[in-house]
Amino acid sequence: MESILITCIWVVAIIAIVVKIGKKFKESRSKENAVSKPKTLPYTRNKLLDILKELGCRIQRQKDEDIHFLYQGELFWARCRNDALPIDFIDSWWYSLPLDNVDDFSMVRELVNDFNYRQPVSLFYSIDSDSNVLAVHSKQEVVLHVELSDNEKKAYIEAALHAFISVKNDFLYELDKRFLQRNTTGQ
């Protein structure tokens, strides 16, 4: 009976120690999380605005999470989502095509798909049924991570914006080339 009592005392003591260690571990983890939790939207949005100004962008409009700005004559918009580091950049309506010609529509759709396999910037199209027009847009998500230096952040954003312009120019060049080839060969 005495050995059972001693065993019970040891079990209770071990449980108390484990509970105490668990509480200390939980407290230390919550302190670590509070210290290492990345800055979210206010950091991302404010830093992006600073970088855009440094790049000479003209801010057109700011509303909620959206920032509309001009970069090298092109109107972009950026969306900084709440509680997240990613920024969605979009360059919209930079090419449009009347839907009257099914062959042209098909060629544009095929080229959009071709480009999405080999470009860092995603292309997509939408159809405005009111005006019967297909519009091509581009999108890229970037992460403005807090670990990057300010110079690295600026270079990263600038490279992302240049990628938009490059993809757009390459797309338009390839589209013109395909239109020319089709019109000269009759295919």
C-alpha positions in Angstrom: 0.0 0.0 0.0 2.9 2.3 0.8 4.5 1.7 -2.6 1.2 2.6 -4.3 1.0 5.8 -2.4 4.6 6.7 -3.2 3.9 5.9 -6.9 0.8 8.1 -6.9 2.7 11.0 -5.4 5.4 10.6 -8.0 2.8 10.5 -10.8 1.1 13.6 -9.5 4.5 15.4 -9.1 5.5 14.4 -12.7 2.1 15.6 -14.0 2.6 18.9 -12.2 6.1 19.3 -13.6 4.8 18.5 -17.2 1.9 21.0 -16.8 4.3 23.7 -15.6 6.8 23.0 -18.4 3.9 23.1 -20.9 2.7 26.4 -19.6 6.2 27.9 -19.8 6.6 26.5 -23.4 3.3 28.0 -24.4 4.2 31.4 -22.9 7.6 31.4 -24.7 5.9 30.4 -28.0 3.4 33.2 -27.7 6.2 35.7 -27.0 8.1 34.4 -30.0 5.1 34.7 -32.2 4.4 38.2 -31.0 8.0 39.2 -31.8 8.4 37.4 -35.1 5.0 38.0 -36.6 5.5 39.8 -39.9 4.1 43.3 -40.5 1.1 43.1 -42.7 -1.0 45.5 -44.7 0.0 48.8 -43.1 3.7 47.9 -43.6 3.2 46.5 -47.1 1.0 49.4 -48.3 3.1 52.1 -46.8 6.3 50.6 -48.1 4.9 50.1 -51.6 3.7 53.8 -51.7 7.2 54.9 -50.7 8.8 52.7 -53.4 6.4 53.9 -56.1 7.2 57.5 -55.2 10.9 56.8 -55.4 10.4 55.2 -58.8 8.7 58.4 -60.0 5.2 56.9 -60.2 2.3 59.3 -60.1 -0.3 58.0 -57.7 -3.7 58.4 -59.3 -6.0 57.1 -56.6 -6.0 55.2 -53.3 -9.0 53.5 -52.0 -9.2 50.8 -49.4 -6.6 48.3 -50.5 -6.2 49.5 -54.1 -3.6 51.9 -55.4 -3.8 53.2 -58.9 -0.6 54.6 -60.3 1.2 55.6 -63.5 4.6 53.9 -64.3 6.3 54.8 -67.5 3.0 56.1 -68.9 1.2 52.8 -68.1 -1.7 52.8 -65.7 -1.3 50.0 -63.1 -3.2 49.1 -60.0 -1.9 47.3 -57.0 -3.9 45.5 -54.3 -2.4 45.0 -50.9 -4.6 42.5 -49.1 -5.3 42.7 -45.4 -3.1 40.5 -43.1 -0.9 39.4 -46.0 2.5 40.4 -47.5 1.6 39.7 -51.2 0.8 42.5 -53.6 -1.2 41.9 -56.7 -0.2 44.1 -59.6 -2.5 44.4 -62.5 -2.2 46.2 -65.9 -5.6 46.1 -67.4 -7.1 46.7 -70.9 -3.8 47.2 -72.6 -5.1 45.4 -75.7 -8.6 45.1 -77.0 -10.2 43.5 -80.0 -13.7 43.6 -81.4 -15.3 40.1 -81.3 -16.6 40.3 -84.8 -13.8 38.2 -86.2 -13.7 34.7 -84.7 -10.3 34.0 -86.2 -8.7 37.1 -84.5 -10.4 36.1 -81.2 -9.0 32.6 -81.5 -5.5 33.8 -82.3 -5.5 36.2 -79.3 -6.8 33.5 -77.0 -4.2 31.0 -78.2 -1.4 33.6 -77.8 -2.5 34.4 -74.2 -2.3 30.7 -73.4 1.1 30.4 -75.0 2.5 33.3 -73.0 1.2 32.0 -69.7 3.5 28.9 -70.1 6.7 30.9 -70.4 6.3 34.3 -68.7 6.4 35.4 -65.0 3.5 37.7 -65.6 0.1 36.0 -66.2 -2.0 37.2 -69.0 -5.8 36.9 -69.1 -8.6 38.2 -71.1 -12.1 39.3 -70.4 -15.1 39.9 -72.6 -17.1 43.1 -72.4 -20.5 41.9 -73.7 -21.9 45.4 -73.7 -19.4 46.7 -76.3 -18.6 43.2 -77.8 -14.9 43.6 -77.1 -12.2 41.2 -75.8 -9.7 42.9 -73.5 -6.3 41.5 -72.5 -4.9 42.2 -69.1 -1.8 41.1 -67.1 -1.3 40.2 -63.5 1.6 39.3 -61.1 1.7 38.7 -57.4 4.8 39.8 -55.6 5.8 39.4 -51.9 7.4 42.4 -50.4 9.0 40.5 -47.6 10.2 42.4 -44.4 13.6 40.7 -44.6 14.6 42.5 -47.8 16.5 45.7 -47.5 14.9 48.9 -48.8 17.1 48.8 -51.9 16.2 45.2 -52.6 12.5 46.0 -52.2 12.8 48.9 -54.7 14.7 46.8 -57.2 12.2 43.9 -56.8 9.2 46.2 -57.5 11.0 47.9 -60.4 11.8 44.5 -61.9 8.2 43.4 -61.5 6.9 46.5 -63.3 9.5 46.2 -66.1 8.3 42.5 -66.5 4.8 43.8 -67.3 6.0 46.2 -69.9 8.3 43.5 -71.4 5.5 40.9 -71.6 3.1 43.4 -73.1 5.6 44.4 -75.8 6.5 40.8 -76.5 2.8 39.8 -76.8 2.0 42.7 -79.1 5.0 42.0 -81.3 4.1 38.3 -81.5 0.5 39.1 -82.2 1.5 41.5 -85.0 3.8 38.8 -86.4 1.0 36.2 -86.4 -1.5 38.6 -88.0 1.0 39.5 -90.7 1.8 35.9 -91.3 -1.8 35.0 -91.6 -2.6 37.9 -93.9 0.3 37.2 -96.2 -0.1 33.5 -96.4 -3.9 33.5 -96.2 -3.9 30.9 -93.4 
